[in-house]
């Protein structure tokens, strides 16, 4: 998996409503999700990174 080409993403976290949105370099949505506001933000970021890693 580490031989994949480098890709840039922009991550937006909505800490008011518990939502996140991941955009590719062109600004198109790649993935989105939600989280409980009581969740630790580190756990939320880790989950997002795992989702990216598992992408085909």
N, C-alpha and C positions, 0 to 999 in steps of 0.2 A: 504493500500500500504506500510505502514512502517514495516509490518511484513515480508517483503521479505528478503531473506538472503543477507548479504553484498557481493558486487561484486566490484572488482577493474577494473578500466579502465585507459587507457592512451589517452590523448587528444593532438593532434597536430594541431596547428593553423599556417597556411601559410599566414602571414601578407603581403606578396608580391603579391600573386595572389588571396587572398580572399577565401581560401578553408580551410576546417577543416576535420579531420579524427579521428574517435574514435575507439580504439582497445581494445579488451578484454584482460584479464590477459595472455592468450596464444599468444597474438600478432595477432589475427585474426580481420579483420575489422568488426565493428558492425554497424556503421552508418558513413555517410559522407555527406558533404553539402558545400554550398558556402555562401558568404556574401559580401555585398558591402564594399569596403575599407573605405568608409566614415562613415559606421555604427560605433557606439560606441561599443568598445569591450565588455563592460558589457552587452549590449543588445544581442550580439552574444552568449556569454556564457549562458545567461539566456535562450535563445531559445534552445540551445543544452541540457541544463538541463531539460527543459520541454519535449523535445522529449524523453529523457531517462525515465522520469517519466511516460510518456504515453505508454511505451513499455509494451506488455503483459507479 
